[in-house]
């Protein structure tokens, strides 16, 4: 399934995400030489509708089309089949950011492919890893780390002062690379934003010019650090809508405006149908179901039960079904 190239395929710099399957056929790992031999690894389009990574890399690589890269670059282009259809993943596919080493194994060919990518980058002595994503709700740009290591935080801080630490879900690209090098996942806001593309490109450009990671900690005044405490899902059997209609829960129309807002207990998430049980599931890092720890139903309204900060709330029903409604976070103390 995995293509390997040592140069950009003709037409790549001008291609749309929907063109890549015709251009390359399948997921592709491209190794490009630069002045410093240890490569920067960048993964894009693990979710086929999140195209800021492609747009950013086209901008970066166009800049170096006639001159050497400051550092070698290994570019992994993921779910080209989903990109062709403009969706996160096809219905018969796994999530390409849940099948990396460390995932809950299901014997899928995609798991073998991602393991091959990781092993190849281990041999090449990868310098750092960046996984570029968009999201569908209103969120600031932020970076995610899976280790509270200063090198990881330095890389995250190069992208944003907002950093989120999490250990679930498993099987994600950044977590698989964490044994090899500093690694981050960057969330570049909504799809279709030129500012998102530019921010991602500027970040990759800065990472390519890094000679080493500073040994000193990130200044505590330069970072806002959070950790996820729960992953919130809507059960498959629960009917939901964001508009007036018949459903088990009618979410607030502007629910995604709550992202990265410190909510107090009693904040409404929506209206629950009479006699409907808790319409959400929430899973802590240990897998324990904790929805009633964070939410309650009172007089037909779904309310927060305690203070927390949500991230990645979305109104996109397909994304909610394929992934989640949101993550719940709390602020971490950081002294630097």
Phi, psi and omega in degrees: 000334189266121171275144174234130180228155174245016172202162179291136176291146178305134178091353184298318186292343180253354189285147166276161179303324181290346181271346195290329179295319176293326183286321188239341176089318185200176178309140191224136176248118184248123178256121180240132183280145176222183184296315176268132190285326182290120191278149163278129177260131177231128175248138180226157175058032168298330168249122194295343181260006184255090194260006177299326179298315178297311182299321180294315182291327175296320179294314181297312185288333173296324179296327182255020184297328183242012177214158186290147173292147177293336178215148175303150185225131172245118185249121177255122180254114195276256193275079183290334178292317177292324178299325179299326181263357179069034180234163179301309175206156174285157185299331181264011181252153167282168173287123183291353173249031173224011187238017178277162178312135187102354178286170171281105192295138177234006179073028183274147177298331178296328178296318178295319180299312182294325176296323177296319179298314181297316181295321178297320180285333174297315180297324182278001178058059184304138183277315181199162183228135179230127176245120189257128182226162165244168168227169190259343177265180178278108180223150169289167173286133181208164180246149179242139176232156179246001175221140178269061180253137185300328179295320179293317181291326176297317179295317178299318183292338175294336179265315185202154173285344179269120178233138180240126178261130176210156178237355175229142006283166178266172178080017181267158186300311185298323180291323179295326181274351185296337176283345186258327191189168171300135184219145178219154165253130179246133179256115191256029177076199187287151176294143175092007180262123177298324179296324177296314180298316182295319180297315179297318180297316180298323179294312179299318178301315180295320180294324177297332182269356178293132174271323180199172176263132181302145180279340182278153179292158170297135178299133184297339178279352184254006184218137169249111188251131179232162171227146177281142179244344180197149174253125186254128180235158170258119181304149182302328183277353181271125176273136181218160176206163174251003180239163177300130181172183180270119180196166177292326175218135173253104182290155174303137185301322183255036185303324183289350175289349180276353181302136179057033173245132180283105185274145174265159173303138180098004177285133184276134171258344180156184182254134182254137180297149179305138177067010178277135176285180180309119186273002181238156168241143176225132185239125176283175183300331180273006179088356181291139179279123190228025184303317183287351173284332185248341183226155174212157175255125180223119180054042176078011182240136177273116186239151172290141184264339179212172180285139172196175177238121177274155173222150176065021169303135182221154174262000182282110187295324179295318179294320179299318180289320183279335185231274183196171174279317181185177169245149174253137185230163170223153181288140176256141173287140181217121182258345180076000000 
